[in-house]
Amino acid sequence: MAELPKIISVDDHVIEPATVWSDRLPAKYHETAPRIVRAPVNEMTFVGGKFTAIPGAPGDEGAPVDWWFYENLRRPLTRLDTAVGFTRDEVTLTGITYDEMRQGSYKIPERLDDMDVNHVEASMCYPTFPRFCGQTFSEANDKELALLCVQAYNDWMVEEWCGGSDGRLIPLTIVPLWDPNLAAAEVERNAARGVTAVCFSEIPSNLGLPSIHDANGHWLPFFQACNDTEMSINMHIGSGSKMPSTSADAPAAVGSTLTFANCCFSMVDWLLSGHLETFPNLKLSYAEGQVGWIPYILERADTVWEENRGWGGISETVTRPPSELFAEHIYGCFFDDKFGMKSIADVGVDNVTFETDYPHSDSTWPHTAKVAQEQTEGLTDLQRYKVLRGNAIDLLRLEGFRAADAELVASLS
């Protein structure tokens, strides 16, 4: 087996520094835009995937915690946001400050150092305060301010977070979800400066937005912009603000076991939507959903397409087998899926990417090289290269890395 290739992770996370918005927005918004306030916690619960948290007044008794204040939202930073450096038993909803978290969570030099320790060359990071596809701003009351917040986040992401990393941090942007025309404009604005990835909701109807099947073509301007600019659409589990479970009284471990389900449902949505034929340049990526379930879903979708399309509402919109559409358009992502790696030929070796999930509680940091070696045991050298690195280069059009790898790829082929 050749030396383990340096990893390109397509799913990590960033804790936004305290001044992302205050440094970029007009002064008139400084009392309502996102800002950090240090205060103790009076009450905090986490139910149904959402915080209910109440800060004390600054100066009250109790350990200080850093809170995001935005309009009426009060959202504390917690160990669950930035779990690396804590033991598993210490990863709780306990509030923390920037000083207490691992500094690579929000500082560029320290992040690059932690990537070096972790055998990771490049990383793409999903948001934290805006949530996985910018839901925080979509839910805001003042949409003029919310749009400015989206643009400010993207400016910080491109110019500062990634701009100071010598290409090792890959920009992932958000859009104003409440307006597909504004979303399209933001895609085009960022594509013009080299961005190749944007966040979207796995199931937008869970956010109270139209589904991708909307008869009025609600999302078409956004999809068209992504198609025209070759901007990959990246969907993280939970980007519909609703995690799968079986019942309201099921323990959290039930939902944690089923986290892949939203990716599964979303992928079927897309395969049977007709959009992948209408927009031939679209690339979709699912973060943290693992991949072992994909072969069966493709088998089932192909059967439905062949046997049931007459009454299934897809006879005129989906003209090719879903498995073919998957192979051309969709990427799965994993960090813990030995079964998926045993089924790599059925999943599609060109459709699988890898993640480290830094700094979340599932993160394999600082042992990712060992985990990647074990997870990909049994793959050929070329398959391993594609899964850990090459497919991310294709998905995100990382031409600098592609050129640097040309000799290695030739030797493995």
Rosetta blueprint (number, residue, H / E / L):
1 M L
2 A L
3 E L
4 L L
5 P L
6 K L
7 I E
8 I E
9 S E
10 V E
11 D E
12 D E
13 H E
14 V L
15 I L
16 E L
17 P L
18 A L
19 T L
20 V L
21 W L
22 S L
23 D L
24 R L
25 L L
26 P L
27 A H
28 K H
29 Y H
30 H L
31 E L
32 T L
33 A L
34 P L
35 R E
36 I E
37 V E
38 R E
39 A E
40 P L
41 V E
42 N E
43 E E
44 M E
45 T E
46 F E
47 V E
48 G L
49 G L
50 K E
51 F E
52 T E
53 A E
54 I E
55 P E
56 G L
57 A L
58 P L
59 G L
60 D L
61 E L
62 G L
63 A L
64 P L
65 V E
66 D E
67 W E
68 W E
69 F E
70 Y E
71 E L
72 N L
73 L E
74 R E
75 R E
76 P E
77 L L
78 T E
79 R L
80 L L
81 D L
82 T L
83 A L
84 V L
85 G L
86 F L
87 T L
88 R H
89 D H
90 E H
91 V L
92 T L
93 L L
94 T L
95 G E
96 I L
97 T L
98 Y L
99 D L
100 E L
101 M L
102 R L
103 Q H
104 G H
105 S H
106 Y L
107 K L
108 I H
109 P H
110 E H
111 R H
112 L H
113 D H
114 D H
115 M H
116 D H
117 V H
118 N L
119 H L
120 V E
121 E E
122 A E
123 S E
124 M E
125 C E
126 Y E
127 P L
128 T L
129 F L
130 P L
131 R L
132 F L
133 C L
134 G L
135 Q H
136 T H
137 F H
138 S H
139 E L
140 A L
141 N L
142 D L
143 K H
144 E H
145 L H
146 A H
147 L H
148 L H
149 C H
150 V H
151 Q H
152 A H
153 Y H
154 N H
155 D H
156 W H
157 M H
158 V H
159 E H
160 E H
161 W H
162 C L
163 G L
164 G L
165 S L
166 D L
167 G L
168 R L
169 L E
170 I E
171 P L
172 L L
173 T E
174 I L
175 V L
176 P L
177 L L
178 W L
179 D L
180 P H
181 N H
182 L H
183 A H
184 A H
185 A H
186 E H
187 V H
188 E H
189 R H
190 N H
191 A H
192 A L
193 R L
194 G L
195 V L
196 T L
197 A E
198 V E
199 C E
200 F L
201 S L
202 E L
203 I L
204 P H
205 S H
206 N H
207 L H
208 G L
209 L L
210 P L
211 S L
212 I L
213 H L
214 D L
215 A L
216 N L
217 G L
218 H L
219 W L
220 L H
221 P H
222 F H
223 F H
224 Q H
225 A H
226 C H
227 N H
228 D H
229 T H
230 E L
231 M L
232 S E
233 I E
234 N E
235 M E
236 H E
237 I L
238 G L
239 S L
240 G L
241 S L
242 K L
243 M L
244 P L
245 S L
246 T L
247 S L
248 A L
249 D L
250 A L
251 P L
252 A H
253 A H
254 V H
255 G H
256 S H
257 T H
258 L L
259 T L
260 F H
261 A H
262 N H
263 C H
264 C H
265 F H
266 S H
267 M H
268 V H
269 D H
270 W H
271 L H
272 L L
273 S L
274 G L
275 H H
276 L H
277 E H
278 T H
279 F L
280 P L
281 N L
282 L L
283 K L
284 L E
285 S E
286 Y E
287 A E
288 E L
289 G L
290 Q L
291 V L
292 G L
293 W L
294 I H
295 P H
296 Y H
297 I H
298 L H
299 E H
300 R H
301 A H
302 D H
303 T H
304 V H
305 W H
306 E H
307 E H
308 N L
309 R H
310 G H
311 W H
312 G H
313 G L
314 I L
315 S L
316 E L
317 T L
318 V L
319 T L
320 R L
321 P L
322 P H
323 S H
324 E H
325 L H
326 F H
327 A H
328 E H
329 H H
330 I E
331 Y E
332 G E
333 C E
334 F E
335 F L
336 D L
337 D L
338 K H
339 F H
340 G H
341 M H
342 K H
343 S L
344 I H
345 A H
346 D H
347 V H
348 G L
349 V H
350 D H
351 N H
352 V E
353 T E
354 F E
355 E L
356 T L
357 D L
358 Y L
359 P L
360 H L
361 S L
362 D L
363 S L
364 T L
365 W L
366 P L
367 H L
368 T H
369 A H
370 K H
371 V H
372 A H
373 Q H
374 E H
375 Q H
376 T L
377 E L
378 G L
379 L L
380 T L
381 D H
382 L H
383 Q H
384 R H
385 Y H
386 K H
387 V H
388 L H
389 R H
390 G H
391 N H
392 A H
393 I H
394 D H
395 L H
396 L H
397 R L
398 L L
399 E H
400 G H
401 F H
402 R H
403 A H
404 A H
405 D H
406 A H
407 E H
408 L H
409 V H
410 A H
411 S H
412 L H
413 S L
